[in-house]
Amino acid sequence: MLWAIIVAIVVGLILGVLAKLILPGKQNIPLWLTILVGIAAAFLGNYVAQLFGVRVTAGFDWIRHLIQVILAVIGVGAVASFYGKKGAAH
């Protein structure tokens, strides 16, 4: 159980940082929120990949990971735009 949580945090960190690197400009969101969005993208990406029948394939799951990165980019972009507006209002 503890190992699964650690793996989820590491995968979330990797996906979140990749999303921030792919998105243009600066995403003004904290690291903890980036990790949460990355974790959500990982779980949602697994679900979407399963719907398409590509969740578990032989070798490295390129399609599943691509789906996860795309969802992380969308998620980080959406959260950054909302978080930036919230921060600017105060």
MDAnalysis code that builds the backbone (N, CA, C; Angstrom):
import MDAnalysis as mda
import numpy as np

u = mda.Universe.empty(270, n_residues=90, atom_resindex=np.repeat(np.arange(90), 3), trajectory=True)
u.add_TopologyAttr("name", ["N", "CA", "C"] * 90)
u.add_TopologyAttr("resid", np.arange(1, 91))
u.add_TopologyAttr("resname", ["MET", "LEU", "TRP", "ALA", "ILE", "ILE", "VAL", "ALA", "ILE", "VAL", "VAL", "GLY", "LEU", "ILE", "LEU", "GLY", "VAL", "LEU", "ALA", "LYS", "LEU", "ILE", "LEU", "PRO", "GLY", "LYS", "GLN", "ASN", "ILE", "PRO", "LEU", "TRP", "LEU", "THR", "ILE", "LEU", "VAL", "GLY", "ILE", "ALA", "ALA", "ALA", "PHE", "LEU", "GLY", "ASN", "TYR", "VAL", "ALA", "GLN", "LEU", "PHE", "GLY", "VAL", "ARG", "VAL", "THR", "ALA", "GLY", "PHE", "ASP", "TRP", "ILE", "ARG", "HIS", "LEU", "ILE", "GLN", "VAL", "ILE", "LEU", "ALA", "VAL", "ILE", "GLY", "VAL", "GLY", "ALA", "VAL", "ALA", "SER", "PHE", "TYR", "GLY", "LYS", "LYS", "GLY", "ALA", "ALA", "HIS"])
u.atoms.positions = np.array([
    [0.826, -1.196, 0.000],
    [0.000, 0.000, 0.000],
    [0.870, 1.260, 0.000],
    [1.832, 1.299, 0.896],
    [2.722, 2.459, 0.967],
    [3.519, 2.597, -0.325],
    [3.960, 1.470, -0.871],
    [4.717, 1.488, -2.112],
    [3.869, 2.051, -3.250],
    [2.604, 1.700, -3.315],
    [1.707, 2.211, -4.364],
    [1.541, 3.718, -4.249],
    [1.479, 4.228, -3.037],
    [1.350, 5.676, -2.835],
    [2.617, 6.383, -3.300],
    [3.765, 5.819, -2.974],
    [5.040, 6.412, -3.393],
    [5.153, 6.418, -4.910],
    [4.791, 5.311, -5.542],
    [4.835, 5.232, -7.007],
    [3.877, 6.245, -7.627],
    [2.676, 6.391, -7.059],
    [1.705, 7.360, -7.579],
    [2.251, 8.775, -7.484],
    [2.928, 9.104, -6.388],
    [3.498, 10.443, -6.232],
    [4.614, 10.673, -7.247],
    [5.468, 9.683, -7.440],
    [6.574, 9.827, -8.396],
    [6.039, 9.963, -9.822],
    [5.077, 9.113, -10.186],
    [4.486, 9.199, -11.526],
    [3.773, 10.532, -11.700],
    [3.056, 10.980, -10.679],
    [2.381, 12.280, -10.738],
    [3.361, 13.419, -10.912],
    [4.476, 13.354, -10.203],
    [5.518, 14.372, -10.342],
    [6.076, 14.389, -11.760],
    [6.381, 13.225, -12.287],
    [6.939, 13.142, -13.648],
    [5.940, 13.673, -14.666],
    [4.687, 13.221, -14.594],
    [3.677, 13.684, -15.551],
    [3.417, 15.183, -15.413],
    [3.336, 15.663, -14.192],
    [3.086, 17.089, -13.975],
    [4.215, 17.956, -14.502],
    [5.451, 17.550, -14.237],
    [6.605, 18.321, -14.719],
    [6.683, 18.265, -16.237],
    [6.433, 17.095, -16.835],
    [6.403, 17.002, -18.300],
    [5.345, 17.938, -18.878],
    [4.176, 17.964, -18.257],
    [3.102, 18.845, -18.735],
    [3.522, 20.302, -18.656],
    [4.175, 20.693, -17.560],
    [4.622, 22.083, -17.424],
    [5.690, 22.419, -18.455],
    [6.528, 21.441, -18.805],
    [7.553, 21.676, -19.832],
    [6.940, 21.805, -21.229],
    [5.888, 21.046, -21.480],
    [5.251, 21.065, -22.804],
    [4.430, 22.333, -23.005],
    [3.741, 22.775, -21.959],
    [2.894, 23.970, -22.075],
    [3.738, 25.221, -22.269],
    [3.292, 26.126, -23.150],
    [4.039, 27.373, -23.315],
    [3.826, 28.304, -22.125],
    [4.803, 29.120, -21.846],
    [4.690, 30.096, -20.761],
    [4.919, 29.466, -19.402],
    [4.670, 30.273, -18.387],
    [4.879, 29.822, -17.010],
    [3.544, 29.448, -16.395],
    [3.487, 28.266, -15.803],
    [2.294, 27.839, -15.091],
    [2.539, 28.122, -13.615],
    [1.802, 29.069, -13.095],
    [2.028, 29.538, -11.733],
    [1.200, 28.718, -10.744],
    [1.524, 27.414, -10.652],
    [0.863, 26.557, -9.675],
    [1.936, 25.884, -8.829],
    [1.620, 25.600, -7.571],
    [2.619, 24.979, -6.692],
    [2.912, 23.529, -7.093],
    [4.044, 23.035, -6.628],
    [4.479, 21.682, -6.965],
    [3.476, 20.641, -6.482],
    [2.911, 20.815, -5.307],
    [1.974, 19.822, -4.783],
    [0.752, 19.703, -5.680],
    [0.300, 20.825, -6.261],
    [-0.856, 20.794, -7.148],
    [-0.480, 20.165, -8.491],
    [0.727, 20.416, -8.943],
    [1.230, 19.782, -10.162],
    [1.251, 18.271, -9.992],
    [1.702, 17.799, -8.832],
    [1.749, 16.364, -8.563],
    [0.343, 15.774, -8.524],
    [-0.596, 16.467, -7.881],
    [-1.977, 15.973, -7.823],
    [-2.593, 15.857, -9.214],
    [-2.352, 16.859, -10.059],
    [-2.872, 16.804, -11.429],
    [-2.212, 15.654, -12.180],
    [-0.921, 15.448, -11.976],
    [-0.226, 14.335, -12.620],
    [-0.758, 12.986, -12.176],
    [-1.040, 12.841, -10.888],
    [-1.607, 11.584, -10.382],
    [-2.988, 11.344, -10.998],
    [-3.802, 12.383, -11.044],
    [-5.136, 12.256, -11.652],
    [-5.017, 11.887, -13.129],
    [-4.067, 12.494, -13.827],
    [-3.861, 12.184, -15.252],
    [-3.413, 10.741, -15.432],
    [-2.601, 10.240, -14.514],
    [-2.145, 8.852, -14.603],
    [-3.320, 7.890, -14.459],
    [-4.161, 8.112, -13.448],
    [-5.309, 7.228, -13.244],
    [-6.315, 7.340, -14.386],
    [-6.609, 8.558, -14.792],
    [-7.556, 8.760, -15.885],
    [-6.987, 8.205, -17.197],
    [-5.687, 8.392, -17.396],
    [-5.041, 7.846, -18.596],
    [-5.109, 6.336, -18.651],
    [-4.941, 5.675, -17.501],
    [-5.086, 4.220, -17.458],
    [-6.494, 3.798, -17.841],
    [-7.484, 4.533, -17.344],
    [-8.879, 4.216, -17.646],
    [-9.180, 4.406, -19.135],
    [-8.743, 5.535, -19.697],
    [-8.986, 5.807, -21.120],
    [-8.259, 4.770, -21.984],
    [-7.034, 4.427, -21.617],
    [-6.288, 3.419, -22.376],
    [-7.005, 2.073, -22.331],
    [-7.576, 1.750, -21.182],
    [-8.320, 0.503, -21.052],
    [-9.546, 0.516, -21.961],
    [-10.214, 1.682, -22.069],
    [-11.375, 1.789, -22.967],
    [-10.985, 1.507, -24.415],
    [-9.765, 1.935, -24.791],
    [-9.279, 1.710, -26.150],
    [-8.578, 0.369, -26.306],
    [-8.477, -0.388, -25.225],
    [-7.864, -1.706, -25.289],
    [-6.344, -1.688, -25.338],
    [-5.723, -0.624, -24.872],
    [-4.256, -0.522, -24.940],
    [-3.634, -0.300, -23.560],
    [-4.363, -0.626, -22.491],
    [-3.824, -0.369, -21.148],
    [-2.604, -1.236, -20.871],
    [-2.669, -2.514, -21.222],
    [-1.548, -3.413, -20.985],
    [-1.142, -4.019, -22.319],
    [0.056, -3.698, -22.742],
    [0.590, -4.242, -23.986],
    [1.953, -4.846, -23.703],
    [2.460, -5.614, -24.640],
    [3.793, -6.195, -24.487],
    [4.829, -5.077, -24.602],
    [5.775, -5.068, -23.701],
    [6.809, -4.036, -23.737],
    [6.338, -2.755, -23.076],
    [6.912, -1.655, -23.496],
    [6.603, -0.335, -22.927],
    [5.278, 0.162, -23.488],
    [4.395, 0.622, -22.641],
    [3.058, 1.061, -23.056],
    [3.082, 2.501, -23.559],
    [3.610, 2.706, -24.758],
    [3.752, 4.052, -25.315],
    [2.423, 4.770, -25.434],
    [1.409, 4.073, -25.914],
    [0.115, 4.711, -26.136],
    [-0.502, 5.139, -24.804],
    [-0.436, 4.268, -23.806],
    [-0.995, 4.605, -22.491],
    [-0.280, 5.808, -21.893],
    [1.047, 5.819, -22.001],
    [1.798, 6.937, -21.435],
    [1.563, 8.228, -22.216],
    [1.390, 8.133, -23.512],
    [1.072, 9.312, -24.319],
    [-0.285, 9.887, -23.898],
    [-1.254, 9.008, -23.667],
    [-2.565, 9.454, -23.200],
    [-2.429, 10.148, -21.849],
    [-1.621, 9.584, -20.956],
    [-1.417, 10.182, -19.635],
    [-0.770, 11.565, -19.742],
    [0.217, 11.700, -20.619],
    [0.883, 13.000, -20.786],
    [-0.085, 14.025, -21.364],
    [-0.867, 13.636, -22.344],
    [-1.844, 14.553, -22.943],
    [-2.845, 15.016, -21.880],
    [-3.333, 14.081, -21.081],
    [-4.274, 14.459, -20.024],
    [-3.611, 15.338, -18.965],
    [-2.340, 15.091, -18.682],
    [-1.622, 15.935, -17.721],
    [-1.454, 17.349, -18.266],
    [-1.151, 17.472, -19.561],
    [-1.014, 18.795, -20.173],
    [-2.346, 19.543, -20.099],
    [-3.420, 18.868, -20.432],
    [-4.743, 19.491, -20.356],
    [-5.054, 19.888, -18.917],
    [-4.786, 18.982, -17.979],
    [-5.080, 19.242, -16.575],
    [-4.258, 20.374, -15.992],
    [-2.950, 20.362, -16.239],
    [-2.090, 21.426, -15.713],
    [-2.471, 22.764, -16.336],
    [-2.766, 22.768, -17.636],
    [-3.185, 24.009, -18.289],
    [-4.470, 24.560, -17.698],
    [-5.432, 23.679, -17.463],
    [-6.715, 24.112, -16.898],
    [-6.547, 24.606, -15.460],
    [-5.814, 23.851, -14.658],
    [-5.622, 24.239, -13.262],
    [-4.808, 25.525, -13.171],
    [-3.790, 25.654, -14.020],
    [-2.960, 26.864, -13.998],
    [-3.772, 28.101, -14.370],
    [-4.664, 27.966, -15.330],
    [-5.469, 29.136, -15.710],
    [-6.434, 29.510, -14.585],
    [-7.017, 28.514, -13.922],
    [-7.921, 28.791, -12.803],
    [-7.145, 29.308, -11.599],
    [-6.034, 28.670, -11.276],
    [-5.246, 29.042, -10.116],
    [-4.653, 30.437, -10.289],
    [-4.222, 30.749, -11.516],
    [-3.671, 32.083, -11.787],
    [-4.708, 33.172, -11.619],
    [-5.938, 32.914, -12.060],
    [-7.019, 33.888, -11.901],
    [-7.387, 34.065, -10.444],
    [-7.396, 32.963, -9.711],
    [-7.720, 33.040, -8.292],
    [-6.656, 33.842, -7.535],
    [-5.396, 33.599, -7.886],
    [-4.301, 34.325, -7.231],
    [-4.297, 35.797, -7.603],
    [-4.683, 36.138, -8.830],
    [-4.686, 37.536, -9.274],
    [-5.819, 38.332, -8.621],
    [-6.890, 37.636, -8.218],
    [-8.037, 38.323, -7.623],
    [-7.743, 38.786, -6.211],
    [-6.769, 38.172, -5.556],
    [-6.468, 38.537, -4.166],
    [-5.424, 39.560, -4.081],
])
